[in-house]
Amino acid sequence: MKSFIRITPIALALGAMAFAGSVYAQTIKIGIPQPMTGPATQYGDQIQAGALTAIEAINAAGGVNGKKLEPLLIDDGCEPKQAVPAANRVVNSGAKFAVAHACSGTTVPAVNVYENEGIVAITPGATSPLVTDTIKPHFFFRTIGRDDQQGPFAADYIAKELKPKKVAILHDKQTYGSGLATQVRDSLGKLGVEVGLYEGINVGDSDYSAVITKLKSMNPDLIYFGGYHAELGLLLRQAREQGLTTQFMGPEGVANADLVAIAGPAATGLLVTLPADFTKLPGNEKILEHFKTYKRNPDGAFTMPAYAAVQILVDSIKAVGEDPAKVADHMHKAAFNTAIGKVEYDAKGDLKEFEFAVYKVDDKGNMIQLNK
């Protein structure tokens, strides 16, 4: 991801409405439940950009087995309490397929709906192991790596490249943030790196002076934060204002344009683990042309994984038809060439491999990939 560029859900919705106006009587519905309101809107924007671009490109090329794809945009607000209602809206629409939720806290309760109703759903954004470990789903898949892939990757980079003597780890006490922080903590322990502080902060707090005082007293070489951009933005700004200059690092959940708006210059130098820049993947030139044609930005942690989710659904439908059970069976067995490279699934619907990379925020708010 080269820079933070915000695509508004209004623009995406208008594009989808314009497209939907020409939908044929025979369609294959794909639910797209994503945060369209609230602080996680940008993550939903990215997934909608990827999914809608793939859908429109496929329809322009003739559709799938003589049918057009019909996207159904649904707002889940990245709110766990909206998860089941949003998933039920997919069910009630008659859709048998979905490019599902961005946020882990929303995805975990929604998975049961898709499993019980036999809807094939793929999340391009939810990384928590709880998504697929709790019920071992058959119909639910990902096009994003798990926290227990990303966490060890981040820990390995910290230990081998940054070589800190002591690390502090903070998290937001939520499914995604605490889960990822735990993975980093445990992985650092195995690598012999001391974790001197592991502590949760409260989402929505406006003053983090107490934890910053603890950090200053501890004087760590690195501070890792598991969570989203809103809390990290405040932490960064307040830490710098209070004289704490320690290096911060976070996961893809902090990679949001609003992070820079909240943190200001304090965001400069932040390290972030993100999916690799799939816009540079050889063979994606035609896909990038599709984004140009439909006037959408291909950058973003979840954009190309969302495009890949549609590709996998379409390739499977072409292979075995529209029966969700047959599509799910096919997905567990097949290999797919996608916008994120070769995709193969394990028995739980998780990716066998996924490529993460480390980025650094420059003084203009751009993400610069470090390990190429």
RAZI-V248550 format. One record per helix or strand of 2 or more residues. SS is the DSSP state (H for helix, E for strand). FROM is the first residue (numbers start at 1). TO is the last residue. If there is no record, write none. Layout:
ss:from:to
SS:FROM:TO
SS:FROM:TO
This chain:
ss:from:to
H:9:20
E:27:34
H:41:60
E:67:75
H:80:93
E:97:100
H:104:117
E:120:123
H:130:133
E:140:142
H:147:162
E:166:171
H:175:190
E:194:200
H:209:218
E:222:226
H:229:241
E:247:250
H:252:254
H:257:267
E:271:275
H:278:280
H:285:293
H:303:320
H:324:333
E:335:338
E:341:345
E:356:361
E:366:369
